Amino acid sequence: MKKAFVFPGQGAQFSGMGKDLYETSPKAKELFDKANEILGFEITKIMFEGTAEELKQTKVTQPAVFLHSVISAICAGDKAQYDMVGGHSLGEFSALVAAEALSFEDGLKLVSKRAMAMQKACEAAPSTMAAIIGLDDETVEKICAEISKPGNIVVPANYNNPGQLVISGNNDAVAAACEAMKAAGAKRALPLAVGGAFHSPLMQPAKDELQAAIEATEFKGPKCPVYQNVDAKAHTDAAEIKQNLIAQLTAPVRWTYEVEAMIADGATDFTECGPGKALQGMIAKISKGNEAITFHGLEA
């Protein structure tokens, strides 16, 4: 039996996140206080007491989820024994810190940089995302390819689990794709309340900005394999990990295939580190019928 620690992405945040850790663990308090210094504002105040709207601020959301996830894993003590790690989108940064490929400080700085770069890219091109429920991956890919044109693109962005794929692109192309998906038999084609087309070529400006920051940051060989979004494969080479992390912003998150690869490599116990239970739900659908697979949150 192998254990996998997995880390959620943006959208899992909630008011009060991390407060119990801060109040009960001296190590957590030290790390949260250090985060306030690094970021230059009291993110802890917003995490512990802020409204949903305040938590949705660009400079807050991604660092908040990262901090809750990483500090939860660090403070888990004996429970934090794992053979492999992976993260969904933003969660890949948390996974890299947990695997000691990236320091806590550098991870937080990169996540903050990523959030601001993505915001700028969103403002530069009106764009969106939509969840497609009830179609196979190949059909979604085919429809996106048929609709996408230069200057008006739509692409698969998140392969979350069988029958659930998120598409991303320019507003008109995403709207047209949603209609075509429903005509092809999708149960739902649901526009998402997001600021832009994440994990699509429209994030190229953000990728360029983040690439410089990642290349200037020291990465080490991880203490365990890190499964990455861009190719759904295990990586232990620091240079490869860097390149995959750079590519991630404009490439789809292949989460379905990443979890399948972990299971093929022996993972039977999945622990979600961080806010929410979204990944547990996805893993349950990906591993459906495999009774050997268990999944739970860190507190379980």
ZAKEDO-785178 format. One record per residue: y negated, z negated, x negated of N, C-alpha, C, CB in turn. Coordinates in steps of 0.001 Angstrom, whole numbers, plus 500000, padded with zeros to 6 digits. Glycine has a CB too. Example, Ala and Ser with C-alpha at 12.3 -4.5 7.8 and 13.67 -1.06 7.14 Angstrom:
residues 2
505690492200486810504500492200487700503300492200486800504473490954488692 502250492920487150501060492860486330499970492130487100500598494275485916 
//
This chain:
residues 300
501196500000499161500000500000500000498754500000499126499994498782500949 497846500926499373496584500962498643495430500666499606496385502342497949 494410500019499059493246499671499871492074500582499527492856498192499662 491390501018500575490188501829500414489009501098501034490366503229501055 487904501045500304486647500552500857485792501766501207485905499597499848 485273501797502426484447502925502864483099502405503352485160503737503984 482063503235503192480689502784503398479959503720504353479940502701502058 479300503154505395478672503984506426477352504600505980478443503167507665 476878505547506765475622506230506486474524505817507437475813507716506551 473468506604507424472285506352508250472659506330509730471204507422507990 472018505436510475472297505322511907473029504050512256473099506500512374 473591503372511238474355502149511483473479500899511490475437502003510436 472190501038511201471301499882511062471087499137512373469967500326510516 470825497826512267470494497022513449469621495845513014471793496516514174 468821495350513926467946494219513620468777492966513362466946493974514772 468457492270512286469205491076511894470233491345510815469887490487513088 470391492613510423471425492978509449471176492303508103471477494502509270 472203491622507607472143490983506302471582489572506297471341491810505403 471035489122507417470384487806507450471379486687507156469723487571508815 472582486780507727473592485740507491473989485680506024474833485990508356 474092486824505381474417486859503956473316486191503144474625488308503482 472077486520503478470920485973502759470887484451502852469614486562503315 471232483942504033471116482499504275472310481705503754470954482241505751 473440482370503511474650481630503128475129481903501706475754481958504079 474643482980501083475126483324499750473984483399498744475875484651499786 474008482531497717472972482604496669472935483974495983473211481513495619 474098484588495792474153485909495160473475486948496036475609486319494882 473742486896497339473112487846498264471598487653498266473678487674499696 471147486400498295469708486119498284469061486701497026469449484594498364 469722486519495901469206487050494631469061488573494700470140486658493460 470066489249495245470042490716495312469006491217496321471431491253495684 468912490561497470467907490960498457466491490769497900468082490150499760 466266489642497216464946489387496631464623490425495559464885487966496032 465627490800494788465441491830493761465102493165494418466713491968492880 465726493459495563465452494704496289463992494752496747466398494842497506 463473493622497231462065493569497631461151493936496471461709492176498158 461485493433495292460685493728494097460756495210493742461162492880492907 461967495760493745462168497163493363461432498098494320463671497507493340 461532497818495614460937498697496629459432498492496782461614498469497966 458944497333496397457510497070496488457047496631497872456758498289496088 457986496278498744457648495720500054458823494862500520457325496856501097 458583494017501525459631493096501996460558493785502986459004491850502648 461520494504502452462482495161503337463319494119504067463393496120502539 463510492955503444464302491907504099463659491460505411464469490703503162 462355491379505445461661490942506679461942491921507817460121490827506440 461941493232507480462203494249508516463680494229508908461797495669508015 464578494087507920466017494046508212466368492854509089466826493993506913 465801491691508774466186490460509466465479490272510799465905489278508589 464222490757510906463421490453512096462797491675512762462338489497511730 462915492838512151462225494021512635462803494599513916462240495058511586 461988495411514577462436496111515784463251497348515383461217496517516677 463891497938516378464647499166516132463728500258515592465343499643517424 462503500310516125461539501321515664461171501101514202460271501292516533 460944499850513832460597499546512437461741499889511498460227498067512285 462965499650511951464132499953511128464348501449510963465367499326511729 463767502246511867463917503702511793462918504348510832463755504307513175 461997503549510262461062504112509299461839504702508117460053503033508813 461396505850507650462089506549506573462311505664505358461312507776506170 461284504927504969461390504136503739462311502935503910460013503666503298 462676502630505181463483501447505474464947501784505732462915500720506668 465203502787506568466545503011507113467621503136506048466547504244507955 467452504096505147468501504337504157468660503162503180468195505613503382 467567502617502614467743501443501755468365500245502490466403501038501171 468034500073503767468566498935504523470081499031504675467906498855505904 470571500197505059472017500382505205472705500240503852472334501762505826 472118500822502815472654500695501456472752499220501059471766501467500444 471675498470501253471656497063500837472700496240501584470269496463501061 472758496408502896473746495651503677475161495971503208473603495962505181 475433497236502972476774497673502579477163497142501205476853499193502585 476285497360500236476595496989498851476671495474498687475542497565497895 475715494762499267475706493301499113476894492682499838474387492705499648 477302493252500973478516492783501664479725492900500749478755493588502965 479840494033500076480987494267499186480945493337497977481014495732498719 479758493184497390479612492330496205479942490874496533478182492432495643 479548490433497720479735489033498102481112488751498714478661488630499080 481937489762498812483247489582499451484218488783498594483854490928499769 483914488665497297484772487870496413486180488430496328484826486434496890 487166487566496587488570487963496458488962489065497428489463486770496671 488216489176498538488535490220499519488189491607498987487787489963500832 487285491652497997486799492943497490487727493507496416485379492794496924 488988493646496758489960494284495881490327495621496508491231493381495665 490028496707495824490275498015496411490707498992495327489020498534497142 491441500009495762492003500994494836491216502291494820493438501282495195 490356502472495829489570503705495937488382503441496851490438504891496479 487342504261496724486163504105497586485673505474498049485027503348496840 484947505456499162484303506665499667483196506257500619485327507605500373 482218507119500814481133506811501730480704508044502492479954506222500982 480196507831503692479762508920504553478292509200504290480003508583506047 477987510356503677476605510762503392475914509716502524475816510974504705 474888509032503056474217507952502329475223506958501754473231507224503248 476304506704502486477309505727502064477952506032500726478370505632503092 477853507287500275478425507633498978477702506907497841478362509148498760 476405506652498004475657505886497007476171504445496959474139505910497324 476431503865498132476999502508498197478365502476497518477122502032499670 479179503493497770480516503563497178480436503623495655481277504784497715 479469504367495141479331504499493690478912503189493038478321505584493355 478083502394493726477721501078493200478934500147493254476534500473493998 479688500191494350480890499358494475481912499697493389481523499538495866 481974500971493002482908501412491969482349501240490559483273502860492193 481129500697490480480458500415489204480150501675488399481312499487488371 480041502803489089479595504038488429478073504044488320480088505293489206 477438503246489166475986503212489288475574501751489447475486504086490499 474505501340488767474057499955488903473389499746490259473084499582487762 473342498491490688472679498141491951471232498625491946472729496614492189 470522498360490853469114498726490764468926500237490832468510498182489478 469713500966490055469579502423490043470000503030491375470410503023488911 471035502462491987471466502952493291470371502816494330472701502210493749 469709501666494350468634501429495321467455502368495068468164499961495257 467094502562493806465983503462493482466286504889493934465695503438491972 467527505351493708467897506711494114467914506849495631469267507087493541 468409505840496327468452505884497793467035505929498367469218504660498353 466136505144497791464737505159498242464113506537497994463915504058497515 464372507091496827463868508422496480464446509472497436464224508774495009 465725509356497733466405510282498640465769510253500025467898509940498738 465502509056500534464914508905501871463555509596501955464769507418502229 462720509373500967461373509944500998461414511466500803460494509294499914 462313511937499942462437513384499712462944514088500969463388513667498524 463886513463501679464408514044502918463326514089503995465623513241503420 462498513044504051461419513026505027460461514196504805460661511699504955 460109514434503543459205515547503222459822516882503620458866515551501720 461116517045503349461802518291503701461839518484505213463231518298503133 462019517394505955462029517464507423460676517928507963462390516092508021 459610517418507357458267517773507813457918519221507497457243516852507182 458563519779506478458253521149506049458862522201506969458745521373504632 459948521871507653460625522863508505461132522181509774461808523547507741 460588522522510965461092521945512221462581522253512378460295522494513440 463369521213512457464819521412512447465497520213513081465343521633511009 466802520348513329467502519299514057469004519366513795467220519410515558 469744518531514511471206518500514420471777518316515831471693517349513461 473057518646515996473719518450517293475191518145517061473556519706518204 475741517278517903477161516933517819477961517837518757477390515434518173 478991518439518213479875519313518996481204518591519205480095520699518278 481536518342520461482747517585520798483762518510521468482408516383521728 484984518486520961486070519177521653486378520582521186485767519229523062 485859520990520034486217522288519453486820522075518076484981523224519366 487709522974517661488270522873516314487243523350515286489580523699516199 487432522926514060486473523214512991486251524717512808486953522601511681 487333525477512875487231526925512625486340527618513661488629527565512634 486461527211514926485630527813515977484159527484515753486076527323517372 483871526242515406482483525840515144481931526626513961482391524314514870 482711526734512903482274527482511720481980528942512068483343527409510616 482849529553512879482709530961513244481433531186514068483946531434514034 481185530316515037479992530461515883478721530280515050480019529437517046 478718529289514167477545529086513294477286530330512444477753527849512377 478345530894511886478191532072511036477649533261511821479524532437510393 478055533390513077477600534513513914476128534372514307478462534613515178 475674533142514537474305532911515011473295532839513862474248531623515824 473730532315512743472822532067511626472242533354511048473542531301510540 470924533351510868470214534495510279469213533960509254469485535352511388 468795534766508288467779534304507341466533533820508083467409535430506351 466101532614507762464929532040508415465222531320509711463945533099508675 466453531419510202466845530732511441468329530407511347466537531611512717 468631529343510608470025529062510259470609527914511062470137528752508790 471931527922511155472677526786511688474010526744510942472887526901513260 474378525541510475475588525389509665476331524117510068475237525354508156 477655524047509809478367522779509974477822521765508967479907522973509788 477587520531509422476986519527508541477876518308508303475678519076509118 478489517791509362479348516606509239480693516861509918478659515358509858 481753516910509130483103516983509681483571515539509881484088517798508730 483267514957511046483469513523511235484913513140511524482604513040512348 485547513853512435486967513651512745487413514845513577487220512283513511 488707515048513755489163516212514527488522516257515910490686516193514664 487865517378516225487220517529517520485798517006517560488020516840518554 485274516539516421483866516124516392483220516613515099483736514574516517 482331517573515270481651518165514125480165518248514447482234519576513780 479323517874513515477869517933513706477337519188513031477168516656513135 476472519931513746475851521120513177474389520826512861475972522324514144 473790521652512005472459521352511488471718522647511203472545520485510215 470402522671511483469637523872511167468300523939511877470436525081511509 467726525141511910466460525353512620466652525123514115465917526781512363 465599524676514779465692524301516197466291525395517075464325523944516717 465777526625516957466245527716517818467712528050517568465391528960517600 468103528053516300469491528387515963470452527314516462469645528565514446 470056526054516342470914524963516825471045525034518349470342523581516394 469938525320519038469979525440520500470898526580520931468563525665521062 470792527722520252471648528871520577473112528553520287471208530116519779 473356527860519192474729527497518836475322526546519872474773526853517437 474518525615520348475013524673521367475469525412522623473920523647521730 474688526405523061475077527191524238476365527963523982473955528160524631 476478528534522795477681529297522444478897528384522332477469530054521124 478693527173521828479805526216521708480324525835523089479360524947520937 479393525589524023479812525230525379480555526388526044478594524826526227 480074527601525794480758528783526341482154528954525749479928530043526079 482337528458524517483634528569523839484586527439524207483433528590522339 484095526492525047484980525427525520484686524037525002486347525760525170 483563523850524316483212522503523845483014521565525036481929522543522969 483525520356524932483321519370525992481851518973526076484197518128525753 481235518843524894479815518504524839479183519163523628479611516972524793 477909519507523764477105519970522631475802519203522738476876521559522640 475725518114522012474704517095522244473655517074521129475356515723522367 472407517467521426471344517361520409471168515914519966470005517915520955 470956515700518678470818514361518127469345514031517863471636514232516833 469010512753518024467630512312517783467443512047516289467294511030518619 467338513115515529467149513003514079465889513765513677468394513548513308 465421513487512470464161514065512027464268515452511445463550513188511036 465488515920511182465610517229510559467043517645510342464890517243509259 467206518750509621468521519361509425469180518844508150468398520889509372 469728517636508223470392517056507064471653517850506727470737515576507323 472013517835505452473210518525504962473227520006505342474458517846505505 472061520628505165471934522068505376471044522634504272471347522389506797 470982523964504131470094524557503119468619524195503298470235526052503143 468230523715504495466835523321504712466464522062503925466584523090506200 467465521384503377467214520203502540467053520571501057468358519195502702 466937521866500750466816522294499355465640521626498621466657523803499300 464440521510499231463350520827498524463697519379498160462090520847499378 464382518698499067464801517321498794465843517291497684465361516660500067 466745518255497709467772518345496669467133518532495295468742519504496966 466144519416495218465462519666493940464806518391493419464404520779494097 464178517654494333463490516418493945464485515345493509462632515896495107 465573515212494279466569514185493963467355514537492704467527513998495138 467565515820492470468326516254491293467694515713490011468404517794491238 466380515813489913465689515323488713465917513825488535464177515624488796 465874513089489645466065511638489574467507511286489203465694510985490914 468471511988489784469886511719489479470188512057488021470815512532490419 469670513182487556469937513591486176469329512620485161469394514996485934 468260511924485563467613510966484663468244509567484750466123510879484984 469235509397485609469870508091485836471216508013485126470053507831487345 471516506856484563472803506678483874473925506439484888472726505495482871 474966507241484796476182507052485570477321506735484589476508508325486442 478227505862485004479387505525484174480665505978484874479436503998483881 481745506015484126483037506278484751483370505132485696484154506456483683 483734505407486957483987504337487928485261503560487621484072504915489326 485328502336488158486512501501487922487684501921488812486175500025488167 487416502768489804488469503310490666488020504692491132488763502358491893 488935505523491625488527506858492087487496506802493217489746507637492553 486524507696493133485503507845494165485743509176494871484055507774493557 485985509135496179486201510354496961484837510808497457487207510116498163 484504512077497163483146512548497441483098513561498584482550513165496192 481944513580499256481764514366500476481890515867500272480433514068501064 481396516387499138481263517840499011482598518561498914480439518170497805 483613517893498313484914518566498178486078517732498685485156518922496739 485787516512499177486813515613499729487898515272498709487453516246500959 487533515260497441488494514960496373488097513707495616488608516138495405 489086513122494917488847511938494095488228512346492767490159511157493861 487247511554492322486588511841491041486455510567490214485196512475491272 486650510730488901486478509614487965485579509999486790487839509144487446 485187511252486715484329511729485633482858511592486037484662513204485277 482069510874485232480680510585485584479855511857485765480046509710484519 480073512856484915479301514100485017479626514849486312479580515004483802 480896514884486689481295515531487949480699514786489144482841515586488070 480753513463489093480216512652490183478733512954490391480422511150489894 477984513042489295476557513365489375476324514702490065475940513389487978 477042515737489626476851517074490186477197517112491669477698518090489429 478256516416492066478636516368493484477598515630494318480000515698493646 476997514602493744475977513837494453474715514679494661475638512549493680 474384515499493669473240516406493793473514517445494887472945517110492434 474733517998494879475093519041495849475150518519497275476429519649495486 475347517210497420475606516623498736474499516873499759475809515150498590 473245516926499337472142517020500295472123518328501083470838516863499573 472601519397500487472594520686501201473999521131501610471952521763500327 475004520319501316476396520665501629476905519799502776477301520491500380 477936520258503483478471519439504576479210518208504073479400520268505438 479230517169504907480000515958504647481417516200505185479328514683505318 482384516338504306483761516660504716484559515368504908484457517579503658 484090514535505825484666513209505993486114513262506484483825512403506959 486414514121507433487793514242507925488747514485506770487910515381508958 488396515417505916489274515811504817489281514773503696488847517165504267 488179514051503567488091512973502570489057511845502933486635512428502474 489050511446504201489964510388504643491416510861504543489638509960506096 491668512110504914493020512649504791493487512631503341493079514075505345 492586512917502408492932512894500981493247511473500522491783513479500136 492492510505501006492763509106500668494151508690501171491676508184501270 494458509078502401495767508744502977496885509431502183495829509163504475 496679510690501819497677511422501025497904510762499670497238512877500826 496856510115499156496960509436497862497402507979497983495633509497497149 497831507589499188498459506281499353497670505224500080498789505768498065 496450505526500535495653504517501242496248504227502618494189504985501384 496485502961502895496952502553504218496036501517504845498362502005504131 495160500907504036494267499861504517492822500269504234494599498494503849 492056500520505302490661500939505171489739499805505626490392502231505998 488805499422504767487828498393505108486439499012505116487897497203504111 485767498921506266484395499431506374483425498353505917484073499877507831 482650498665504881481684497730504310480293498107504759481768497710502774 479661497265505548478315497588505991478191497464507491477932498984505553 477022497833508024476758497653509455477568498606510331475284497846509733 477948498114511511478591498974512502480079499196512282477913500284512523 480651499998513180482088500291513139482353501785513282482822499524514246 481352502603512996481493504043513215482632504645512402480198504748512872 482748504247511152483794504831510296485180504417510756483588504414508837 485307503189511263486615502748511766487062503644512918486557501268512227 486110503985513794486443504875514911486872506246514435485263505010515846 486154506773513429486520508090512880487892508049512222485467508563511863 488156507009511430489436506900510720490588506794511713489433505679509775 490356506082512821491396505953513850491785507323514397490913505041515000 490779508189514598491069509531515125491690510433514064489792510176515666 491239510289512822491777511119511742493245510777511474490944510936510456 493573509486511578494933509030511238495810508832512471494864507727510455 495379509369513603496110509175514864497588509524514710495485510028515980 498439508614515165499884508840515070500511508272513811500170510301515137 499678507879512855500183507284511613500083505767511750499378507797510353 501205505129512082501197503691512372501010502836511123502484503299513059 501119503435509946500959502680508707499502502385508392501582503433507559 498595503096509050497173502982508716496526501843509497496442504305509005 495816500977508779495034499922509423493568500085508988495589498486509048 492665499655509844491240499776509538490494498624510181490673501135510027 489515498106509493488790496929509972487482496803509213489642495641509810 486645495860509657485416495565508955485674494541507865484348495064509923 484693494319507034484873493427505888485154491992506311483645493465505004 484604491589507464484764490202507896486140489943508489483697489845508910 486881491036508792488181490865509488489239490269508582488680492206510026 
//
